[in-house]
Amino acid sequence: MPMKTIFLLHTLFLSLFATITPDYFTKEGFCVVETKEQKILGLTRFNTKKEFQKSCNSKMIFKYKEDRCRYFTMKSMKFNIYIEDRDQKTLFRVGEIREVCGKTIIEEIID
């Protein structure tokens, strides 16, 4: 089975059992996720941009212990976002899979 398929199945399976609330919020109201389950669930917990804006003040911060590269997917997303890693901030479109690098990855909506 291709690695992308395994990754997508794993994401879907965990999203069935993960809680919707992120690990914690910043004082600005941004969502922060640190646990594996919350990272996999990511923004798929939101059906619309408005829901994401209301729940996380338009920004989700992924915190990792190691400064390395990893893959993020937009396969099951419903709206485009911007993604920022240690090197750049770029538009991340529905359906894309992208390698991002760093200890902190930020996904956000910019109006």
GROMACS elastic network, one bead per residue, 0.5 to 0.9 nm:
[ bonds ]
;  ai    aj funct       b0    kb
    1     4     6  0.84908   500
    1     5     6  0.67187   500
    1     6     6  0.68227   500
    2     5     6  0.53859   500
    2     6     6  0.65002   500
    2     7     6  0.88226   500
    3     6     6  0.50963   500
    3     7     6  0.61399   500
    3     8     6  0.86646   500
    4     7     6  0.50809   500
    4     8     6  0.62220   500
    4     9     6  0.86665   500
    4    97     6  0.89198   500
    5     8     6  0.51510   500
    5     9     6  0.61632   500
    5    10     6  0.85352   500
    6     9     6  0.51833   500
    6    10     6  0.60918   500
    6    11     6  0.85832   500
    7    10     6  0.51423   500
    7    11     6  0.61887   500
    7    12     6  0.87332   500
    8    11     6  0.50389   500
    8    12     6  0.62168   500
    8    13     6  0.85984   500
    8    73     6  0.83592   500
    8    75     6  0.78603   500
    8    76     6  0.84857   500
    9    12     6  0.51453   500
    9    13     6  0.60841   500
    9    14     6  0.86124   500
   10    13     6  0.51693   500
   10    14     6  0.61829   500
   10    15     6  0.85150   500
   10    40     6  0.83450   500
   11    14     6  0.53837   500
   11    15     6  0.60942   500
   11    16     6  0.88841   500
   11    37     6  0.87273   500
   11    40     6  0.56583   500
   11    41     6  0.66764   500
   12    15     6  0.51597   500
   12    16     6  0.66516   500
   12    40     6  0.86789   500
   12    41     6  0.81318   500
   12    76     6  0.86967   500
   13    16     6  0.55335   500
   13    17     6  0.72950   500
   14    17     6  0.54096   500
   14    18     6  0.59870   500
   14    37     6  0.64608   500
   14    38     6  0.88961   500
   14    40     6  0.71743   500
   14    41     6  0.69911   500
   15    18     6  0.53114   500
   15    19     6  0.81390   500
   15    20     6  0.87386   500
   15    37     6  0.77137   500
   15    38     6  0.85298   500
   15    40     6  0.73446   500
   15    41     6  0.52447   500
   15    42     6  0.89239   500
   15    44     6  0.80239   500
   15    45     6  0.78999   500
   16    19     6  0.86063   500
   16    41     6  0.89455   500
   17    37     6  0.86587   500
   18    21     6  0.87820   500
   18    37     6  0.61290   500
   18    38     6  0.68530   500
   18    41     6  0.70933   500
   19    22     6  0.77540   500
   19    37     6  0.85631   500
   19    38     6  0.77650   500
   19    41     6  0.88022   500
   20    38     6  0.81286   500
   20    41     6  0.81805   500
   20    45     6  0.62223   500
   20    46     6  0.89352   500
   21    24     6  0.78735   500
   21    31     6  0.86049   500
   21    38     6  0.84179   500
   21    45     6  0.88579   500
   22    25     6  0.73545   500
   22    31     6  0.59570   500
   22    32     6  0.60918   500
   22    33     6  0.55630   500
   22    34     6  0.85061   500
   22    38     6  0.64087   500
   22    39     6  0.89306   500
   22    42     6  0.85906   500
   22    60     6  0.89277   500
   23    31     6  0.76245   500
   23    32     6  0.59702   500
   23    33     6  0.50691   500
   23    34     6  0.64751   500
   23    35     6  0.71944   500
   23    38     6  0.71584   500
   24    30     6  0.85282   500
   24    31     6  0.62229   500
   24    32     6  0.53831   500
   24    33     6  0.69156   500
   24    34     6  0.87819   500
   25    28     6  0.77309   500
   25    29     6  0.54943   500
   25    30     6  0.53811   500
   25    32     6  0.56334   500
   25    33     6  0.87408   500
   25    56     6  0.77812   500
   26    29     6  0.51680   500
   26    30     6  0.52286   500
   26    31     6  0.66828   500
   26    32     6  0.70763   500
   27    30     6  0.74621   500
   28    56     6  0.89774   500
   28    57     6  0.76021   500
   29    55     6  0.79766   500
   29    56     6  0.57972   500
   29    57     6  0.56172   500
   29    58     6  0.88652   500
   29    59     6  0.84612   500
   30    55     6  0.81330   500
   30    57     6  0.54333   500
   30    58     6  0.70842   500
   30    59     6  0.52902   500
   30    60     6  0.59191   500
   30    61     6  0.72810   500
   31    55     6  0.77850   500
   31    57     6  0.78143   500
   31    58     6  0.86636   500
   31    59     6  0.64424   500
   31    61     6  0.61392   500
   31    62     6  0.86365   500
   32    56     6  0.87392   500
   32    59     6  0.86746   500
   32    60     6  0.57979   500
   32    62     6  0.60291   500
   32    63     6  0.72451   500
   33    36     6  0.83369   500
   33    37     6  0.88639   500
   33    38     6  0.56760   500
   33    39     6  0.58683   500
   33    42     6  0.78294   500
   33    60     6  0.74997   500
   33    61     6  0.62743   500
   33    62     6  0.51176   500
   33    63     6  0.62751   500
   34    37     6  0.85363   500
   34    38     6  0.67901   500
   34    39     6  0.65662   500
   34    61     6  0.86386   500
   34    62     6  0.62106   500
   34    63     6  0.51379   500
   34    64     6  0.65587   500
   34    65     6  0.88424   500
   35    38     6  0.53524   500
   35    39     6  0.62077   500
   35    40     6  0.87111   500
   35    63     6  0.85724   500
   35    64     6  0.88227   500
   36    39     6  0.51622   500
   36    40     6  0.62269   500
   36    41     6  0.86377   500
   37    40     6  0.52436   500
   37    41     6  0.61842   500
   37    42     6  0.85379   500
   38    41     6  0.50436   500
   38    42     6  0.59580   500
   38    62     6  0.89952   500
   39    43     6  0.87406   500
   39    62     6  0.66804   500
   39    63     6  0.86508   500
   40    43     6  0.87742   500
   40    44     6  0.87154   500
   41    44     6  0.58163   500
   41    45     6  0.64341   500
   42    45     6  0.66672   500
   42    46     6  0.87981   500
   42    60     6  0.80075   500
   42    62     6  0.84321   500
   43    46     6  0.57430   500
   43    47     6  0.86493   500
   43    52     6  0.77208   500
   43    60     6  0.77853   500
   43    77     6  0.72604   500
   43   107     6  0.84507   500
   44    47     6  0.71637   500
   44    74     6  0.87049   500
   44    76     6  0.67028   500
   44    77     6  0.57363   500
   44    78     6  0.78152   500
   45    52     6  0.86027   500
   46    49     6  0.74486   500
   46    50     6  0.87137   500
   46    51     6  0.59597   500
   46    52     6  0.57408   500
   46    55     6  0.87916   500
   46    77     6  0.85339   500
   46    78     6  0.82266   500
   47    50     6  0.85162   500
   47    51     6  0.67257   500
   47    52     6  0.79175   500
   47    77     6  0.81891   500
   47    78     6  0.64425   500
   47    79     6  0.84088   500
   48    51     6  0.52291   500
   48    52     6  0.65050   500
   48    53     6  0.86984   500
   48    78     6  0.67808   500
   48    79     6  0.69736   500
   49    52     6  0.50998   500
   49    53     6  0.60497   500
   49    54     6  0.85600   500
   49    58     6  0.80584   500
   49    78     6  0.83755   500
   49    79     6  0.66769   500
   49    80     6  0.87216   500
   49   109     6  0.77085   500
   50    54     6  0.60400   500
   50    55     6  0.84956   500
   50    58     6  0.85208   500
   51    54     6  0.51907   500
   51    55     6  0.60568   500
   51    56     6  0.83809   500
   51    58     6  0.89901   500
   52    55     6  0.52254   500
   52    56     6  0.57054   500
   52    57     6  0.70940   500
   52    58     6  0.58525   500
   52    59     6  0.78668   500
   52    60     6  0.88610   500
   52   109     6  0.85987   500
   53    56     6  0.55825   500
   53    59     6  0.74745   500
   53   108     6  0.89150   500
   53   109     6  0.77182   500
   54    57     6  0.56507   500
   54    58     6  0.72375   500
   55    58     6  0.77355   500
   56    59     6  0.56111   500
   56    60     6  0.65325   500
   57    60     6  0.84459   500
   57   108     6  0.88896   500
   58   107     6  0.83520   500
   58   108     6  0.54296   500
   58   109     6  0.53446   500
   58   110     6  0.77383   500
   59   106     6  0.69797   500
   59   107     6  0.57846   500
   59   109     6  0.67064   500
   60   105     6  0.84421   500
   60   106     6  0.58195   500
   60   107     6  0.52394   500
   60   108     6  0.62910   500
   61   104     6  0.68536   500
   61   105     6  0.59401   500
   61   107     6  0.64983   500
   61   108     6  0.85929   500
   62   103     6  0.80937   500
   62   104     6  0.56342   500
   62   105     6  0.50509   500
   62   106     6  0.61643   500
   62   107     6  0.81053   500
   63   103     6  0.59994   500
   63   105     6  0.67899   500
   63   106     6  0.88533   500
   64    67     6  0.72308   500
   64    68     6  0.88526   500
   64   102     6  0.79062   500
   64   104     6  0.62234   500
   64   105     6  0.83759   500
   65   103     6  0.62973   500
   65   104     6  0.89459   500
   66   102     6  0.75756   500
   66   103     6  0.57569   500
   67   101     6  0.70297   500
   67   104     6  0.81430   500
   68   100     6  0.83932   500
   68   101     6  0.53705   500
   68   102     6  0.53449   500
   68   103     6  0.68990   500
   69    99     6  0.64553   500
   69   100     6  0.54424   500
   69   102     6  0.63496   500
   69   103     6  0.88154   500
   70    98     6  0.83266   500
   70    99     6  0.55052   500
   70   100     6  0.56101   500
   70   101     6  0.62796   500
   70   102     6  0.85916   500
   71    97     6  0.67318   500
   71    98     6  0.54979   500
   71   100     6  0.61350   500
   71   101     6  0.86298   500
   72    96     6  0.84175   500
   72    97     6  0.57290   500
   72    98     6  0.53978   500
   72    99     6  0.62780   500
   72   100     6  0.69894   500
   73    76     6  0.78268   500
   73    77     6  0.83893   500
   73    92     6  0.89927   500
   73    94     6  0.84641   500
   73    95     6  0.72750   500
   73    96     6  0.59146   500
   73    98     6  0.63593   500
   73    99     6  0.88151   500
   74    77     6  0.51133   500
   74    78     6  0.83601   500
   74    79     6  0.87560   500
   74    80     6  0.82361   500
   74    92     6  0.74766   500
   74    93     6  0.67046   500
   74    96     6  0.51399   500
   74    97     6  0.61070   500
   74    98     6  0.85130   500
   75    78     6  0.87884   500
   75    94     6  0.61402   500
   75    96     6  0.61816   500
   75    97     6  0.72309   500
   76    94     6  0.74793   500
   76    95     6  0.71118   500
   77    80     6  0.76737   500
   77    93     6  0.86539   500
   77    94     6  0.56806   500
   77    95     6  0.73257   500
   78    94     6  0.65913   500
   79    93     6  0.73710   500
   79    94     6  0.60988   500
   80    91     6  0.72406   500
   80    92     6  0.58662   500
   80    94     6  0.55308   500
   80   109     6  0.79341   500
   81    90     6  0.85702   500
   81    91     6  0.59886   500
   81    92     6  0.53507   500
   81    93     6  0.66499   500
   81    94     6  0.84014   500
   81   107     6  0.64403   500
   81   108     6  0.56234   500
   81   109     6  0.52180   500
   81   110     6  0.76543   500
   82    89     6  0.65770   500
   82    90     6  0.54459   500
   82    92     6  0.53988   500
   82    93     6  0.83334   500
   82   106     6  0.80433   500
   82   107     6  0.56222   500
   82   108     6  0.52649   500
   82   109     6  0.61001   500
   82   110     6  0.72251   500
   83    88     6  0.81637   500
   83    89     6  0.54929   500
   83    90     6  0.55763   500
   83    91     6  0.63554   500
   83    92     6  0.60944   500
   83   100     6  0.85693   500
   83   105     6  0.71322   500
   83   106     6  0.56310   500
   83   108     6  0.65407   500
   83   109     6  0.89771   500
   84    87     6  0.75518   500
   84    88     6  0.56156   500
   84    90     6  0.65420   500
   84    91     6  0.89524   500
   84   100     6  0.80393   500
   84   104     6  0.84936   500
   84   105     6  0.57281   500
   84   106     6  0.50704   500
   84   107     6  0.64912   500
   84   108     6  0.84358   500
   85    88     6  0.57004   500
   85    89     6  0.65824   500
   85   100     6  0.58669   500
   85   101     6  0.56222   500
   85   102     6  0.58579   500
   85   103     6  0.82495   500
   85   104     6  0.66457   500
   85   106     6  0.67319   500
   86    89     6  0.86085   500
   86   100     6  0.80968   500
   86   101     6  0.60640   500
   86   102     6  0.51719   500
   86   103     6  0.78881   500
   86   104     6  0.74455   500
   86   105     6  0.76141   500
   87   100     6  0.85475   500
   87   101     6  0.74921   500
   87   102     6  0.82512   500
   89   106     6  0.87719   500
   92    95     6  0.88180   500
   92    96     6  0.69348   500
   92    97     6  0.85982   500
   92    98     6  0.81666   500
   92   107     6  0.87986   500
   93    96     6  0.57972   500
   93    97     6  0.88898   500
   94    97     6  0.89328   500
  100   105     6  0.76049   500
  101   104     6  0.82156   500
  101   105     6  0.76437   500
  102   105     6  0.66745   500
